[in-house]
Amino acid sequence: MMEIHTKVSYGGNGICEITDICTKTIDGTTKQFYVLTPLHGDGAIIYVPAESEELMSRMYQLMTAEEAKCLIRQMPSAETGWIEDEKMRCAYEKSVLSSGDRMALVSMTKSLHEQKQMLAAKGKRLRTADAQALKQGEKKLFGELSVVLRIERDQVLKCIQDMLAE
């Protein structure tokens, strides 16, 4: 069981803080809920039923600062590859964004960046779905790295570049 004030990543909402654990009665059934407040959001509050395995599987604890540094050092070796089939690519992007697999997230965003640069050289742009996946991937990855490394979100890219230059 996670505790109040724990910071977690929750699905596409990014980094949240557990601000409360409460019980609510809905349609005569009392359930326990985690109350999440996104750190980088519009002030929305998310209620996650503790007994829902599916929804709870989207919530996971943040990596440590040491794990973040290790992940950054592994970024250059992250595998990339473009999935030509649009439906398969969208399914892959969706599964990566909802998983807690940070290396898969790095690989996906790296692949999307490479594709974006290749298309830009031809005067073209990423498809909207791919551009959104890239934006969500960066939000999720940079959000977590900023929290665990205790830096501002807009400093994450420079921190990554500096660590890789060492």
Order of alpha helices (4+ residues) and beta strands (2+ residues): beta-beta-beta-beta-alpha-beta-alpha-alpha-alpha-alpha-alpha
